[in-house]
Amino acid sequence: MFSFILFSLTLLSIIMFIICFVMLYPKKTKEKMIQKEDSHENTFENSLIMAPNFKLPTINQKSYTLTDILDNGITLAFIDSQCGYCESYLEEFLIEMKGLNQNFAVICGESDKNQLNKIIDLYNENFIVLQGNAELFEKFEISFLPSFIYIDKNRKILLRTPIPLQMKTFLTRSVV
């Protein structure tokens, strides 16, 4: 008898929780979820945020601005060159980008020149490696590394992801 009462109370609690959750769940959040399901894209809610311009040096002391490298759109790969996890995801990113003919640049954290040279030599690819800083990472709201950000030709951030395959999927569906 006691177990039946306990079961009934547990079931009643679950039902009450579901009813309260459904009634109190904000309508706006439901609309966002429906919108995301309809779009079938993994874009950030802030997809209309303009990417901040920057001027960053390479290891050769040549400087580039976002405008210089933007072209018809660019993927920026934010990494920490001293992080093995970031390096493995960068390698995966480079593999995923092969054959897509897409513009991209790697932005390292506050690393030394030897680490930047290591990245360039290791992958022997034709891409720009820029020396970033904490201020730039903050402007782009980088909260995890690695972070891959696609910026369209109008400087709008359309995708932010830590997953290289997700970036490739987005680029093949939306850009190519």
Stockholm file with secondary structure:
# STOCKHOLM 1.0

chainA/1-176         MFSFILFSLTLLSIIMFIICFVMLYPKKTKEKMIQKEDSHENTFENSLIMAPNFKLPTINQKSYTLTDILDNGITLAFIDSQCGYCESYLEEFLIEMKGLNQNFAVICGESDKNQLNKIIDLYNENFIVLQGNAELFEKFEISFLPSFIYIDKNRKILLRTPIPLQMKTFLTRSVV
#=GR chainA/1-176 SS CHHHHHHHHHHHHHHHHHHHHHHHSCHHHHHHHHHHHHHTCCCCTTTTCBCCCCEEECTTSCEEEHHHHHTTEEEEEEECTTCHHHHHHHHHHHHHHTTSCCCEEEEECSCCHHHHHHHHHHHCCSCEEEECCHHHHHHTTCCSSSEEEEEETTSBEEEEESCHHHHHHHIIIIIC
#=GC SS_cons         CHHHHHHHHHHHHHHHHHHHHHHHSCHHHHHHHHHHHHHTCCCCTTTTCBCCCCEEECTTSCEEEHHHHHTTEEEEEEECTTCHHHHHHHHHHHHHHTTSCCCEEEEECSCCHHHHHHHHHHHCCSCEEEECCHHHHHHTTCCSSSEEEEEETTSBEEEEESCHHHHHHHIIIIIC
//
